[in-house]
Amino acid sequence: MNETLKNIKSRKTCRRYISDKQITEEELNLVLEAGMYAPSGFGKQSPIFIVIQDKEIIKELSKINTSIWKKGPDGFFGAPTVIVLLSSPEIIHTYQKDCMAAVENMLIAAESLGLGSACISRAQYEFESEYGKELLKKLGIDESYVAVEHVILGYRDGEKVLPTKRNENRIFRI
Ligand SMILES: Cc1cc2nc3c(=O)[nH]c(=O)nc-3n(C[C@H](O)[C@H](O)[C@H](O)COP(=O)(O)O)c2cc1C
């Protein structure tokens, strides 16, 4: 099996990170680049990426995220890097799908680099809040942009678990 397929098959959502050990700039840039190389509707390359490594900002966004999810103390699981993917319906109607294509590329890239990663929801609520809107304003991001998803990154705390067995009977041929 080639390396790409190995990484696709070994990727596993990580929900425990070494919070005080940041990923390297090189690792971050490689993951971002993988996201930028994802396919996009009409080739518009609509997603933009906000990299957040400031503990206080991550904490504030996690508070909003967790207030909706209510499944634990931290929706980002202590990951030291949180990347928000945003896109605008004014660019292209595929804006959400564009972000998700980039998310998947980034998760596979993270796996290939030995990083822990996860795709995390509820970004839209965070950036519809006054706190989130203020962040977008500070970054000069147009109001039409919608926060679609997060990719969280870091070094895994503990052993990697094996990927879940895939359900069968999902492929049809005609
Ligand atoms: C669209 C999408 C949204 C997700 N949102 C969350 C989330 O908010 N929190 C979380 O812990 N995992 C989230 N996940 C991760 C899934 O729970 C995970 O992919 C699933 O349990 C299968 O595990 P695996 O990724 O290890 O194969 C999300 C995954 C996808 C594709």
The ligand as an SDF file (V2000), in Angstrom:
LIG
                    3D

 31 33  0  0  0  0  0  0  0  0999 V2000
  -18.2920   16.9950    9.9110 C   0  0  0  0  0  0  0  0  0  0  0  0
  -17.6410   16.4420   11.1350 C   0  0  0  0  0  0  0  0  0  0  0  0
  -17.8140   17.0830   12.3410 C   0  0  0  0  0  0  0  0  0  0  0  0
  -17.2010   16.5970   13.5010 C   0  0  0  0  0  0  0  0  0  0  0  0
  -17.3470   17.2780   14.6630 N   0  0  0  0  0  0  0  0  0  0  0  0
  -16.7510   16.7990   15.7770 C   0  0  0  0  0  0  0  0  0  0  0  0
  -16.8500   17.5120   16.9990 C   0  0  0  0  0  0  0  0  0  0  0  0
  -17.4490   18.5590   17.0760 O   0  0  0  0  0  0  0  0  0  0  0  0
  -16.2470   16.9870   18.0890 N   0  0  0  0  0  0  0  0  0  0  0  0
  -15.5410   15.8100   18.0340 C   0  0  0  0  0  0  0  0  0  0  0  0
  -15.0090   15.3850   19.0510 O   0  0  0  0  0  0  0  0  0  0  0  0
  -15.4010   15.1390   16.8690 N   0  0  0  0  0  0  0  0  0  0  0  0
  -15.9890   15.6010   15.7570 C   0  0  0  0  0  0  0  0  0  0  0  0
  -15.8310   14.9340   14.5670 N   0  0  0  0  0  0  0  0  0  0  0  0
  -15.0230   13.7000   14.5450 C   0  0  0  0  0  0  0  0  0  0  0  0
  -15.9010   12.4650   14.4840 C   0  0  0  0  0  0  0  0  0  0  0  0
  -16.5500   12.2930   15.7160 O   0  0  0  0  0  0  0  0  0  0  0  0
  -15.0150   11.2830   14.1180 C   0  0  0  0  0  0  0  0  0  0  0  0
  -14.5380   11.4650   12.8170 O   0  0  0  0  0  0  0  0  0  0  0  0
  -15.7710    9.9750   14.2330 C   0  0  0  0  0  0  0  0  0  0  0  0
  -16.0310    9.6650   15.5910 O   0  0  0  0  0  0  0  0  0  0  0  0
  -15.0160    8.8130   13.5910 C   0  0  0  0  0  0  0  0  0  0  0  0
  -13.7380    8.6730   14.1760 O   0  0  0  0  0  0  0  0  0  0  0  0
  -12.3960    8.7850   13.3030 P   0  0  0  0  0  0  0  0  0  0  0  0
  -12.2600   10.1940   12.8280 O   0  0  0  0  0  0  0  0  0  0  0  0
  -11.3330    8.4030   14.2560 O   0  0  0  0  0  0  0  0  0  0  0  0
  -12.5250    7.8450   12.1330 O   0  0  0  0  0  0  0  0  0  0  0  0
  -16.4260   15.4190   13.4240 C   0  0  0  0  0  0  0  0  0  0  0  0
  -16.2410   14.7880   12.1870 C   0  0  0  0  0  0  0  0  0  0  0  0
  -16.8300   15.2920   11.0640 C   0  0  0  0  0  0  0  0  0  0  0  0
  -16.5810   14.6220    9.7440 C   0  0  0  0  0  0  0  0  0  0  0  0
  1  2  1  0
  2  3  1  0
  2 30  2  0
  3  4  2  0
  4  5  1  0
  4 28  1  0
  5  6  2  0
  6  7  1  0
  6 13  1  0
  7  8  2  0
  7  9  1  0
  9 10  1  0
 10 11  2  0
 10 12  1  0
 12 13  2  0
 13 14  1  0
 14 15  1  0
 14 28  1  0
 15 16  1  0
 16 17  1  0
 16 18  1  0
 18 19  1  0
 18 20  1  0
 20 21  1  0
 20 22  1  0
 22 23  1  0
 23 24  1  0
 24 25  2  0
 24 26  1  0
 24 27  1  0
 28 29  2  0
 29 30  1  0
 30 31  1  0
M  END
$$$$
